[in-house]
């Protein structure tokens, strides 16, 4: 088969020796194109349709960009990463936050009170800014909701919009209802309440300090007599009594460990911490049955007692009905 091309214009088909001579037409335009026409009786093989290239693996940045995709905007990627990290840390996802805060033994978390939000080394922090105290407790323990309801009722009475005469009458009726009510209390879920950690804040006489009670042993002796007086049937056994001074604000605390027993009924182990500030006596007490204390709670109670301290607050004797 002979082929002849002309760039000057159309060329007629010419029959030579039984062969077919094709003609080519040049058409000037924005794009140069060549049109091929076959003479009658000749078939042009069909052209294969272009194949669509396979989609790349989106997890491979190189394939993705070569195919024509684009990587995320760096700023958007950074914001997304920070948001995901914040959710994971703030929500303590898979315990990541607790693990990170516990790397230094919880010192940073304790100083910043981050352990009030997430547990660190198996403990959470109770921080009462209104009454002015803080301590740590086992993270799986629950707060006593009855205390919060009664505390809310007391606040409502104090801030009542009733006339002064009616308000004073109600206060006289409820004068001793919450005199020794704990400000905070925690215990293991499903327990009877015998095992618990609590803090009581109560007014004390003007000018009172722990040092005026004598040495820790002398103060403990007086305390044992008050909780197990003669003819009560109770037996109080003092195990230890000492003083500790807060390295931050210099406040003095008396720490006591003792057992209260009513033969045939109960035997309870206690670790107590006492402190005074602004005319108020703060009493931290961790109590458990003797058996459970020895088997499970001794380490946790001593750690909780060592963490108890008074903090700066607006707490004063104004909100209390009477002095001790």
C-alpha positions in Angstrom: 0.0 0.0 0.0 1.4 3.4 -1.0 0.7 6.5 1.0 1.1 10.1 -0.3 0.6 13.2 1.8 0.1 16.7 0.5 0.3 19.9 2.6 -1.1 22.1 -0.2 -4.7 20.8 -0.4 -6.8 17.7 -1.1 -5.4 15.0 -3.3 -7.7 12.7 -5.3 -7.6 9.0 -4.8 -5.6 7.3 -7.6 -5.9 3.6 -8.4 -2.5 2.1 -9.1 -1.8 -1.6 -9.6 -4.8 -2.7 -7.6 -3.6 -0.7 -4.5 -5.3 2.1 -2.8 -3.8 5.5 -2.5 -5.0 7.5 0.4 -5.2 11.2 0.5 -4.3 13.4 3.5 -5.7 16.8 4.2 -3.9 19.5 6.2 -6.2 21.9 8.0 -4.5 24.8 9.6 -6.1 25.8 13.0 -5.1 26.7 16.6 -4.0 23.1 16.9 -2.5 21.1 14.1 -4.5 18.0 13.2 -4.3 15.3 10.6 -7.5 13.7 9.3 -7.3 10.3 7.9 -10.0 9.0 5.5 -10.1 5.6 4.1 -11.3 4.8 0.7 -14.4 2.7 0.2 -14.1 -0.9 1.4 -11.3 -0.4 3.8 -11.8 -0.7 7.5 -10.0 1.3 10.2 -9.3 -0.6 13.3 -11.0 0.7 16.4 -8.9 2.8 18.7 -8.6 1.6 22.3 -10.2 3.9 24.9 -7.6 5.6 27.2 -7.3 3.7 30.5 -8.0 5.5 33.8 -4.9 5.4 36.0 -5.5 3.5 39.3 -6.2 5.6 42.3 -3.2 6.0 44.6 -2.8 4.8 48.2 -3.9 7.8 50.2 -1.7 6.8 53.1 1.3 7.3 50.8 2.0 11.0 50.5 4.2 10.5 47.4 1.7 8.6 45.4 -1.1 10.9 46.5 0.7 14.1 45.3 1.9 12.4 42.0 -1.7 11.4 41.2 -2.8 15.0 41.7 -3.9 15.2 45.3 -2.8 17.8 47.8 -1.6 17.4 51.3 -3.5 19.2 54.2 -2.7 22.8 55.0 0.1 22.8 57.6 -1.9 25.2 59.9 -5.0 23.0 59.6 -3.0 19.9 60.3 -1.4 21.5 63.4 -4.7 22.7 64.8 -6.3 19.3 64.2 -3.4 17.6 65.9 -3.5 20.0 68.9 -7.3 19.5 69.2 -6.9 15.7 69.2 -4.2 15.9 71.8 -6.3 18.2 74.0 -9.2 15.8 73.8 -7.0 12.9 74.7 -5.3 14.6 77.5 -8.3 16.4 78.9 -10.5 13.3 78.8 -7.7 11.1 80.1 -8.2 8.8 77.1 -6.8 5.4 77.8 -5.3 6.8 81.0 -2.6 8.8 79.0 -2.9 11.9 81.1 -2.7 10.0 84.4 0.4 8.2 83.1 2.1 11.4 82.0 1.3 13.2 85.3 2.6 10.3 87.3 6.0 10.2 85.7 7.5 12.5 88.4 5.6 10.8 91.2 2.7 13.3 90.9 4.7 16.3 92.2 3.8 18.6 89.3 0.2 17.4 89.3 -0.1 18.1 93.0 1.5 21.6 92.9 -0.9 22.6 90.0 -3.8 20.6 91.5 -4.3 18.8 88.2 -5.0 15.6 90.2 -8.3 17.2 91.1 -9.3 16.6 87.5 -7.7 13.2 86.7 -6.4 10.5 89.0 -2.6 10.3 89.4 -0.9 7.3 90.9 -4.3 6.0 92.1 -5.4 9.1 93.9 -7.5 12.2 93.3 -7.5 15.5 95.1 -10.3 17.1 97.1 -9.8 20.8 97.0 -12.3 22.9 98.9 -11.6 26.5 98.2 -14.5 27.8 100.3 -13.6 26.1 103.5 -9.9 26.2 102.8 -8.4 22.7 102.8 -7.2 19.9 100.5 -6.1 16.3 100.6 -5.9 13.3 98.3 -8.0 10.1 98.5 -8.2 6.8 96.6 -9.4 7.6 93.0 -12.1 4.9 93.0 -13.8 6.2 96.1 -17.0 8.2 95.9 -18.1 11.4 97.6 -20.9 11.3 100.1 -23.8 13.0 98.3 -25.8 13.5 101.4 -23.2 16.0 102.7 -23.5 18.1 99.6 -27.3 18.2 99.9 -27.1 19.2 103.5 -24.4 21.7 102.8 -26.6 23.3 100.1 -29.5 23.5 102.5 -27.3 25.3 105.0 -26.1 27.8 102.4 -29.8 28.3 101.4 -30.7 29.1 105.0 -27.9 31.6 105.3 -28.7 33.4 102.1 -32.5 33.2 102.6 -34.6 36.2 101.4 -37.0 35.7 104.4 -37.5 38.6 106.8 -34.9 38.8 109.7 -37.3 37.6 112.3 -38.3 34.4 110.4 -34.7 33.8 109.3 -33.5 33.9 112.9 -36.2 31.6 114.0 -35.2 29.0 111.4 -31.6 29.3 112.5 -32.6 28.6 116.1 -34.4 25.5 115.1 -31.5 24.2 113.1 -28.8 25.5 115.4 -27.2 22.2 116.1 -28.2 20.2 113.0 -24.9 20.6 111.2 -22.6 21.7 114.0 -20.3 18.7 113.5 -21.2 18.0 109.9 -18.2 17.0 107.7 -17.4 19.4 104.9 -16.2 16.5 102.8 -16.4 12.7 103.0 -15.3 9.9 100.7 -15.7 6.1 100.9 -15.4 3.0 98.7 -18.5 2.3 96.6 -20.9 -0.2 98.0 -19.5 0.0 101.5 -21.4 0.4 104.8 -19.7 3.7 105.6 -17.4 2.3 108.2 -14.4 2.9 105.9 -14.2 6.6 105.1 -12.1 9.8 104.9 -13.7 13.0 106.1 -12.9 16.6 107.1 -14.8 18.6 109.7 -14.4 22.3 110.0 -15.7 23.9 113.2 -15.2 27.2 115.1 -12.9 27.2 118.1 -12.5 29.8 120.9 -10.6 33.0 120.0 -6.9 32.8 120.1 -6.8 29.0 120.0 -3.7 27.3 118.6 -2.5 23.7 118.7 0.5 24.7 120.8 -1.8 25.8 123.6 -2.9 22.2 123.9 0.7 21.2 124.8 2.8 18.7 123.0 1.3 16.2 120.5 1.2 13.5 123.1 -0.5 15.8 125.7 -3.0 16.9 123.1 -3.6 13.3 122.1 -4.2 12.3 125.8 -6.9 14.9 126.1 -8.5 13.8 122.9 -8.6 10.1 123.9 -10.4 11.1 127.1 -13.0 13.0 125.1 -13.8 10.2 122.6 -13.7 7.4 125.2 -14.8 8.8 128.5 -15.3 6.7 131.6 -18.4 4.5 131.7 -18.8 4.8 127.9 -17.7 1.2 127.4 -15.3 2.4 124.7 -11.5 1.8 124.8 -9.1 4.3 123.1 -5.6 3.1 122.4 -3.1 5.8 121.2 -0.5 4.4 118.8 1.4 7.5 117.9 1.3 11.3 118.1 3.6 13.8 116.4 3.7 17.2 114.9 4.6 18.3 111.3 5.2 21.8 109.9 4.1 22.7 106.4 7.2 23.7 104.4 5.2 26.2 102.3 3.2 28.4 104.8 4.7 27.2 108.1 1.4 26.0 109.5 1.6 23.4 112.4 -0.3 20.1 112.3 -0.8 17.4 114.9 -0.9 13.9 113.5 -2.4 11.0 115.6 -3.0 7.3 115.1 -5.3 5.5 117.4 -7.8 2.6 117.8 -11.3 3.0 119.2 -12.9 -0.2 120.3 -16.3 -1.1 121.7 -15.7 -4.7 122.8 -18.1 -7.1 121.0 -19.3 -4.5 118.5 -16.5 -2.8 116.6 -12.8 -2.0 116.5 -11.8 0.9 114.3 -8.4 2.2 113.3 -8.0 6.0 112.8 -5.4 8.3 111.4 -6.2 11.9 112.2 -4.7 15.3 111.5 -5.6 18.5 113.3 -4.9 22.1 112.3 -6.3 25.6 113.2 -6.5 28.8 111.3 -8.7 32.0 111.5 -10.6 30.8 114.6 -11.4 27.4 112.9 -10.4 23.9 113.9 -9.8 21.5 111.0 -10.0 17.8 111.6 -9.0 15.2 109.0 -9.9 11.7 109.9 -9.4 8.4 108.0 -11.3 5.5 109.6 -11.5 1.8 108.8 -12.2 -1.4 110.5 -9.0 -2.8 112.0 -8.9 -5.8 109.7 -9.4 -3.8 106.5 -6.9 -1.2 107.6 -4.1 -3.7 108.2 -4.9 -5.7 105.0 -5.6 -2.9 102.5 -5.8 0.7 103.6 -2.7 1.5 105.8 -0.6 2.9 103.0 -3.4 4.8 101.4 -4.5 6.4 104.7 -1.1 7.5 105.7 -0.5 9.0 102.2 -3.9 10.8 102.4 -3.1 12.1 105.9 0.3 13.4 104.8 -1.4 15.3 102.0 -3.9 17.2 104.2 -3.2 20.9 104.5 -5.2 24.1 105.1 -5.3 26.6 102.2 -5.9 30.3 101.8 -9.7 30.9 101.8 -12.4 33.2 103.0 -13.5 30.7 105.6 -14.3 32.2 109.0 -16.6 31.6 112.0 -19.4 33.7 110.5 -21.1 30.8 108.9 -21.2 28.5 112.0 -23.9 28.4 114.6 -21.7 28.2 117.7 -18.1 27.7 118.9 -16.7 24.5 120.4 
